[in-house]
Amino acid sequence: AGDKEYKAPSNKEEEALTEVWKEVLGAKQLSVDSNFFSLGGDSIKAIQVASKLKKFGYKLDVKDLFQQLTIENIAPLLKQDQLKAEQGPVEGEVFLTPIQHSFFQEQLAEPQYYTQGAVLFLKNRFNHQLLENTLAKLTEQHDVLRMRFEKEGEKVKQINTGLQGKHFTLDIAEIDSLDTKQQIKQSAEEVQRNLDLEKGPLLKAILFKAPEGDHLLLVIHHLVIDGVSWRILMEDFMMFYQSAMQNQSVALLPKTTSYKEWADQLLNYANSDDLLKEIDFWKKLETNGVFKLPKDNTSAENLYKHSKDISLKLSKEETADLLKNTNHAYNTEVNDLLLTALGLAVKEWSGTGKVLINLEGHGREDLFNNLDITRTVGWFTSLYPVLLEASSEDLSLCIKTTKEMLRKIPNKGIGYGILKHITSADLKQGLQLNQKPEISFNYLGQFDDQEKSDFEITPLTLSETVSPENKRSCSIDINGMVIGGELTMEFSYSSEEYREQTISSLVNAYKIHLQNIINHCINKEETEITPSDLSYSDIALDDLENIFG
């Protein structure tokens, strides 16, 4: 891709797209015929592109970006952004979304202690009053941060409160010891254990004043936030705080569709013909006999206090290859390759070529033309079962099979949770929706946008944000993200079920398969197309192989 001739933008749409791609993808110069994935794009970066185009007055459907892939092909499809979301405070009852239903059905021992968090380090110290103002601004701009959850018998009611009162806490702690990390960890545990879902607030902050600078701990209950939301929140936090430091009034970006409106629309969609068409797909998945994972011990308890983690890291060079130099081989996205490696690793580790996993997605799918949730904070995650097959010895075929399987999933799996938790029972007869995959997989994307900032942001890990007494939802929980240009994959497991060496062998197998896949793809000169690349995608992969033989 590096030796292609540079092609400059030729109209205002292409200029807007070029500026946004440079910002989101961190590219210094890019040609209007450059491929989005070859520049390191992924589904989360696609949402960020759509979000940032709004300041130029354009609306982009994310699916158009995925289909067209280059600025010159996407530009003609940009529309004028005429969507006007409610700009005032949103209040009142909010229907629970599928992932929130799923959370309450787990009946955790300590439901309040299930959060997401981050630590912001600032060497030059925070101004306490400006920090107060910034947090207040965030809870005003992002309505979901003012949510409360009231129990009514067996039911839970979600209420969006108004602006009255204060919707966060900010405490200050002096640290004089050397063990800053340990002190932050202890305070984080305490603050999380004392969260109150019914009374709130669900956003808590502690400012630790240490000899080396200030550490700001931010903890938010997971019911109202997810990985994409953190990016939005941190962007706004920096914008609010830095503008206040420079005595500038900050022009807030207009609000996008509220979480309340999204929940309303999901409720209508749940019984629609559009969604009910998916039932046959999910029924078929339920007919697959799935091999159970081998265990070292059978345990009645699978709690977070038994969790142990083993991580693997790719080098910066390998990560850059994965993100930018593999896509051309089979028109793949990063997840296609990460999941191919998982299927192969599980096969080597357990002897089975088929494994059912729970796949987490960002859940912000383009279901409704009249909504825009690109800058909406909330818990949107979709969770759905996926059958990985690694039956072939042919690596090329394994990659293409995984890619095609993922492309066939309707609307990236968002329908599964809606059918399970919201659709009327009489409309989904014969559908069990009760599969329990033993592996969960979530690729959270790239967190590499800190070069432009004075703040160093460190996300809290899973073990730091969930009560030790809460039960784990599966046997092996895999989370991947790119930080500082390096891919880290964390395998979390229960020490009651597995010995360390058992999971270690799975992690090592995963790393070797992923490295082999990266090398295979970067050394492939010609692009091999698969059925989903064609407008007539009903053709089977085997038939296409025979045609191009």
Solvent accessible surface area in square Angstrom, and as a share of the most:
residue,aa,sasa,rsa
1,A,110,0.86
2,G,84,0.81
3,D,137,0.71
4,K,107,0.46
5,E,157,0.70
6,Y,106,0.40
7,K,97,0.41
8,A,55,0.42
9,P,36,0.23
10,S,93,0.60
11,N,64,0.33
12,K,132,0.56
13,E,41,0.18
14,E,14,0.06
15,E,96,0.43
16,A,5,0.04
17,L,0,0.00
18,T,11,0.07
19,E,99,0.44
20,V,1,0.00
21,W,0,0.00
22,K,74,0.31
23,E,70,0.31
24,V,10,0.06
25,L,18,0.09
26,G,61,0.58
27,A,20,0.16
28,K,187,0.79
29,Q,124,0.55
30,L,5,0.03
31,S,12,0.07
32,V,3,0.01
33,D,32,0.17
34,S,20,0.13
35,N,39,0.20
36,F,0,0.00
37,F,14,0.06
38,S,27,0.18
39,L,35,0.17
40,G,3,0.03
41,G,1,0.01
42,D,9,0.05
43,S,28,0.18
44,I,17,0.09
45,K,12,0.05
46,A,0,0.00
47,I,4,0.02
48,Q,29,0.13
49,V,0,0.00
50,A,4,0.03
51,S,11,0.07
52,K,29,0.12
53,L,0,0.00
54,K,43,0.18
55,K,113,0.48
56,F,74,0.31
57,G,29,0.28
58,Y,11,0.04
59,K,41,0.17
60,L,8,0.04
61,D,24,0.12
62,V,21,0.12
63,K,104,0.44
64,D,24,0.12
65,L,0,0.00
66,F,34,0.14
67,Q,125,0.56
68,Q,63,0.28
69,L,32,0.16
70,T,18,0.11
71,I,0,0.00
72,E,52,0.23
73,N,71,0.36
74,I,0,0.00
75,A,4,0.03
76,P,105,0.66
77,L,69,0.34
78,L,21,0.11
79,K,100,0.42
80,Q,111,0.49
81,D,29,0.15
82,Q,147,0.65
83,L,48,0.24
84,K,172,0.73
85,A,22,0.17
86,E,108,0.48
87,Q,96,0.43
88,G,25,0.24
89,P,63,0.40
90,V,14,0.08
91,E,90,0.41
92,G,31,0.30
93,E,85,0.38
94,V,1,0.01
95,F,91,0.38
96,L,23,0.11
97,T,4,0.02
98,P,18,0.11
99,I,16,0.08
100,Q,0,0.00
101,H,52,0.23
102,S,28,0.18
103,F,11,0.04
104,F,45,0.19
105,Q,119,0.53
106,E,53,0.24
107,Q,144,0.64
108,L,18,0.09
109,A,72,0.56
110,E,31,0.14
111,P,49,0.31
112,Q,34,0.15
113,Y,4,0.02
114,Y,43,0.16
115,T,3,0.02
116,Q,42,0.19
117,G,7,0.07
118,A,3,0.03
119,V,19,0.11
120,L,0,0.00
121,F,37,0.16
122,L,11,0.05
123,K,150,0.63
124,N,120,0.62
125,R,94,0.34
126,F,12,0.05
127,N,67,0.34
128,H,77,0.34
129,Q,108,0.48
130,L,34,0.17
131,L,0,0.00
132,E,35,0.16
133,N,70,0.36
134,T,3,0.02
135,L,0,0.00
136,A,45,0.35
137,K,76,0.32
138,L,3,0.01
139,T,6,0.04
140,E,86,0.39
141,Q,15,0.07
142,H,11,0.05
143,D,14,0.07
144,V,4,0.02
145,L,1,0.00
146,R,0,0.00
147,M,0,0.00
148,R,22,0.08
149,F,5,0.02
150,E,65,0.29
151,K,135,0.57
152,E,98,0.44
153,G,69,0.66
154,E,161,0.72
155,K,154,0.65
156,V,24,0.14
157,K,62,0.26
158,Q,1,0.01
159,I,38,0.19
160,N,4,0.02
161,T,38,0.22
162,G,5,0.04
163,L,73,0.36
164,Q,138,0.62
165,G,71,0.68
166,K,116,0.49
167,H,13,0.06
168,F,6,0.03
169,T,43,0.25
170,L,19,0.09
171,D,78,0.41
172,I,83,0.42
173,A,30,0.23
174,E,127,0.57
175,I,6,0.03
176,D,132,0.68
177,S,49,0.32
178,L,184,0.91
179,D,79,0.41
180,T,18,0.10
181,K,170,0.72
182,Q,78,0.35
183,Q,60,0.27
184,I,14,0.07
185,K,89,0.38
186,Q,104,0.46
187,S,25,0.16
188,A,4,0.03
189,E,64,0.29
190,E,112,0.50
191,V,19,0.11
192,Q,0,0.00
193,R,96,0.35
194,N,93,0.48
195,L,7,0.04
196,D,51,0.26
197,L,21,0.11
198,E,88,0.39
199,K,158,0.67
200,G,14,0.13
201,P,22,0.14
202,L,1,0.00
203,L,3,0.02
204,K,32,0.13
205,A,1,0.01
206,I,17,0.08
207,L,1,0.00
208,F,1,0.00
209,K,51,0.22
210,A,3,0.02
211,P,96,0.60
212,E,82,0.37
213,G,1,0.01
214,D,0,0.00
215,H,25,0.11
216,L,0,0.00
217,L,1,0.00
218,L,3,0.02
219,V,0,0.00
220,I,1,0.00
221,H,0,0.00
222,H,27,0.12
223,L,0,0.00
224,V,0,0.00
225,I,0,0.00
226,D,6,0.03
227,G,13,0.13
228,V,6,0.04
229,S,0,0.00
230,W,22,0.08
231,R,26,0.10
232,I,11,0.06
233,L,3,0.02
234,M,15,0.06
235,E,68,0.30
236,D,2,0.01
237,F,0,0.00
238,M,30,0.13
239,M,59,0.26
240,F,7,0.03
241,Y,5,0.02
242,Q,53,0.24
243,S,15,0.10
244,A,30,0.23
245,M,102,0.46
246,Q,114,0.51
247,N,142,0.73
248,Q,107,0.47
249,S,115,0.74
250,V,37,0.21
251,A,90,0.70
252,L,64,0.32
253,L,51,0.26
254,P,88,0.55
255,K,27,0.12
256,T,11,0.07
257,T,9,0.05
258,S,19,0.12
259,Y,6,0.02
260,K,50,0.21
261,E,66,0.30
262,W,8,0.03
263,A,3,0.02
264,D,44,0.23
265,Q,30,0.13
266,L,4,0.02
267,L,68,0.34
268,N,109,0.56
269,Y,22,0.08
270,A,0,0.00
271,N,66,0.34
272,S,33,0.21
273,D,115,0.60
274,D,86,0.45
275,L,0,0.00
276,L,39,0.19
277,K,150,0.64
278,E,10,0.04
279,I,20,0.10
280,D,106,0.55
281,F,65,0.27
282,W,2,0.01
283,K,72,0.31
284,K,153,0.65
285,L,21,0.11
286,E,38,0.17
287,T,111,0.65
288,N,49,0.25
289,G,70,0.67
290,V,51,0.29
291,F,106,0.44
292,K,144,0.61
293,L,9,0.05
294,P,56,0.35
295,K,67,0.28
296,D,44,0.23
297,N,74,0.38
298,T,135,0.79
299,S,35,0.22
300,A,117,0.91
301,E,86,0.39
302,N,29,0.15
303,L,25,0.12
304,Y,27,0.10
305,K,99,0.42
306,H,26,0.12
307,S,25,0.16
308,K,106,0.45
309,D,63,0.33
310,I,31,0.16
311,S,63,0.41
312,L,11,0.05
313,K,112,0.48
314,L,2,0.01
315,S,52,0.33
316,K,122,0.52
317,E,134,0.60
318,E,48,0.22
319,T,1,0.01
320,A,46,0.36
321,D,27,0.14
322,L,3,0.01
323,L,15,0.07
324,K,89,0.38
325,N,70,0.36
326,T,2,0.01
327,N,9,0.04
328,H,62,0.28
329,A,0,0.00
330,Y,0,0.00
331,N,46,0.24
332,T,2,0.01
333,E,31,0.14
334,V,10,0.06
335,N,40,0.20
336,D,2,0.01
337,L,1,0.00
338,L,0,0.00
339,L,0,0.00
340,T,3,0.02
341,A,0,0.00
342,L,0,0.00
343,G,5,0.05
344,L,19,0.10
345,A,0,0.00
346,V,0,0.00
347,K,48,0.20
348,E,115,0.51
349,W,42,0.15
350,S,21,0.14
351,G,66,0.63
352,T,17,0.10
353,G,20,0.20
354,K,73,0.31
355,V,6,0.04
356,L,14,0.07
357,I,0,0.00
358,N,32,0.16
359,L,4,0.02
360,E,47,0.21
361,G,24,0.23
362,H,29,0.13
363,G,0,0.00
364,R,11,0.04
365,E,26,0.12
366,D,66,0.34
367,L,32,0.16
368,F,34,0.14
369,N,138,0.71
370,N,86,0.44
371,L,16,0.08
372,D,15,0.08
373,I,14,0.07
374,T,20,0.12
375,R,18,0.07
376,T,12,0.07
377,V,4,0.02
378,G,0,0.00
379,W,15,0.05
380,F,11,0.05
381,T,19,0.11
382,S,9,0.06
383,L,54,0.27
384,Y,13,0.05
385,P,4,0.02
386,V,2,0.01
387,L,13,0.07
388,L,3,0.01
389,E,65,0.29
390,A,3,0.02
391,S,76,0.49
392,S,31,0.20
393,E,160,0.72
394,D,76,0.40
395,L,44,0.22
396,S,18,0.12
397,L,52,0.26
398,C,3,0.02
399,I,0,0.00
400,K,5,0.02
401,T,45,0.26
402,T,6,0.03
403,K,1,0.00
404,E,10,0.05
405,M,45,0.20
406,L,25,0.12
407,R,83,0.30
408,K,121,0.51
409,I,12,0.06
410,P,32,0.20
411,N,68,0.35
412,K,80,0.34
413,G,0,0.00
414,I,13,0.06
415,G,0,0.00
416,Y,14,0.05
417,G,12,0.12
418,I,0,0.00
419,L,0,0.00
420,K,76,0.32
421,H,33,0.15
422,I,30,0.15
423,T,6,0.03
424,S,44,0.28
425,A,78,0.61
426,D,100,0.52
427,L,71,0.35
428,K,30,0.13
429,Q,135,0.60
430,G,53,0.51
431,L,15,0.08
432,Q,115,0.51
433,L,10,0.05
434,N,90,0.46
435,Q,39,0.17
436,K,171,0.72
437,P,13,0.08
438,E,25,0.11
439,I,0,0.00
440,S,7,0.05
441,F,0,0.00
442,N,20,0.10
443,Y,25,0.10
444,L,34,0.17
445,G,1,0.01
446,Q,19,0.08
447,F,43,0.18
448,D,38,0.20
449,D,61,0.32
450,Q,53,0.23
451,E,144,0.65
452,K,145,0.62
453,S,23,0.15
454,D,98,0.51
455,F,4,0.02
456,E,106,0.47
457,I,30,0.15
458,T,84,0.49
459,P,43,0.27
460,L,29,0.14
461,T,62,0.36
462,L,54,0.27
463,S,69,0.45
464,E,47,0.21
465,T,6,0.03
466,V,5,0.03
467,S,0,0.00
468,P,51,0.32
469,E,73,0.33
470,N,0,0.00
471,K,95,0.40
472,R,14,0.05
473,S,86,0.55
474,C,12,0.07
475,S,8,0.05
476,I,0,0.00
477,D,22,0.12
478,I,0,0.00
479,N,30,0.15
480,G,0,0.00
481,M,42,0.19
482,V,1,0.00
483,I,72,0.37
484,G,46,0.44
485,G,24,0.23
486,E,48,0.22
487,L,0,0.00
488,T,33,0.19
489,M,0,0.00
490,E,35,0.16
491,F,0,0.00
492,S,3,0.02
493,Y,5,0.02
494,S,0,0.00
495,S,44,0.28
496,E,71,0.32
497,E,14,0.06
498,Y,3,0.01
499,R,130,0.48
500,E,118,0.53
501,Q,129,0.57
502,T,26,0.15
503,I,0,0.00
504,S,36,0.23
505,S,55,0.36
506,L,0,0.00
507,V,5,0.03
508,N,86,0.44
509,A,7,0.05
510,Y,0,0.00
511,K,63,0.27
512,I,99,0.50
513,H,34,0.15
514,L,0,0.00
515,Q,48,0.21
516,N,70,0.36
517,I,0,0.00
518,I,5,0.02
519,N,77,0.40
520,H,57,0.25
521,C,0,0.00
522,I,58,0.30
523,N,114,0.59
524,K,43,0.18
525,E,161,0.72
526,E,137,0.61
527,T,65,0.38
528,E,56,0.25
529,I,61,0.31
530,T,0,0.00
531,P,1,0.01
532,S,37,0.24
533,D,55,0.29
534,L,61,0.30
535,S,127,0.82
536,Y,151,0.57
537,S,50,0.32
538,D,120,0.62
539,I,36,0.18
540,A,48,0.37
541,L,23,0.11
542,D,96,0.50
543,D,71,0.37
544,L,6,0.03
545,E,58,0.26
546,N,117,0.60
547,I,115,0.58
548,F,134,0.56
549,G,95,0.92
